Amino acid sequence: MRITFSTGTFYHRGLGYSLALAREAGYDGVELAIGPEYRFSGVDGLRHIALHYPVPILSVHPPFIPLPGWPRYSDERIPYLAQVTQALGIRIW
């Protein structure tokens, strides 16, 4: 079993903050909640931030708030989540 920390808890503080907090607290990894950083930097920006912290992203959660370019309905979000998951190299068990 792995214990994960949701970056959605502090999405307003940025991914780096959540990754550092998760590492310090001893979590096995994080659930990446897509937030405002994605809108501005895309997957490449998220990947760049994640490379600086030894805490793996184990899963991806759709945005909590409406983001331009993201569908509002769950069934339409799955392809977007799959693309982000694949682009970040997250292993699907």
Protein Blocks (a to p, Z undefined) as FASTA:
>chain_A
ZZdddfklmmmnojklmmmmmmmnopabdcddddfklmmnommlmmmmmmmpccdcfbdc
ddfbdcehiafbfklmmmmmmmmmmmnopacZZ
